[in-house]
Amino acid sequence: MKRSKLALNLAAIAFAAFGLILFIAPGILKSVGIGIIDNGPGAVELRAFYGGIQLGLAAFFALAARRPEWIKTALMGLVLVLGGVVLIRGFALLIAGFQANLLIYLSWLGETALFVYALLALARNENE
């Protein structure tokens, strides 16, 4: 499987997993310091917006991996989305004096790894 399709499929799996987790159990975000009530307005917002965005992106990346004419555009989208997350998470950590738990750092590592992988695939222009 070409690097581009693998990057998109990995993104689809990761975004789908996080989207489902946020939809099913938004209270899990307490582990990263986001305190919400499991069944209140905060939970509705997390389920709808964050879970919904994650699931929507997962569907887009999965579909794009199967349509050769979409691959380059989807890779660019993946690079921009993850690049934004990686960059802003880095700045946020800097602002916080790098006080974060292991889950935050593991997320940043995973996001950075997929970002770099997708960037390499985009640079190699592997569209098949």
Secondary structure, DSSP 8 states (H G I E B T S, - for coil): --HHHHHHHHHHHHHHHHHHHHHH-GGGGGGGT----TTSHHHHHIIIIIIHHHHHHHHHHHHHHT-GGGHHHHHHHHHHHHHHHHHHHHHHHHHTTT---HHHHHHHHHHHHHHHHHHHHHHHT---
